[in-house]
Amino acid sequence: MSFETEISGHKLTIDAGPEVGGENKGPRPKPFVLLALAGCTGMDVVSMLKKMRVEFDNLEIKVEGDLTEEHPKTFEGMKIIYEFTGSNLPLDKIEKAVHLSETKYCGVSALYKKAIPISTEIRLL
C-alpha cells in the first residue's frame, strides 16, 4: 500500500493506514488534492501582494474538503480559508489578490471549479 514517488527531484511516500493494510509511512493521497489548491493560490496571492507592496507577518491557508458518502469518495466541495497576520492589513488589496488568483491565475483552482464549488473566506488576525 506504500508508494514512493519523485516530484521535481523531491522524494515523497504515500501510504494507507494500518486499518486497510498500510503501514502509515506517509500521508494519504486525497489530502494532496487540497494541498495543491492551497499551494497554487498561496503562491499567487503572496506574489501579487508583494507587487502591491502589502506587508504582512504570516499567511496560513487552510483548505477544507467535503467528501461524498458513497464510493468512489470524491470531493463535492471545498473551502479556502486565508488567514493573514499583521498590522494595518488592507482588506481591499488582499481581496483583490485572492480574487485574481481564483479567477485568473491559479490553474488548480480553475480545474477544480469545473467539477465542484469552491468557497473562500479571508480572515485578518
Buried (B, 14 or more C-beta within 10 A) or exposed (E): EEEEEEEEEEEEEBBBEEEEEBEEEBEEEBEBBBBBBBBBBBEBBBEBBEEEEBEBEEBEBEBEBEEEEEEEEBBEBBBBBBBBEBEEBBEEBBEBBBEBBBEEBBEBBEEBBEEEEBEBEBEBE
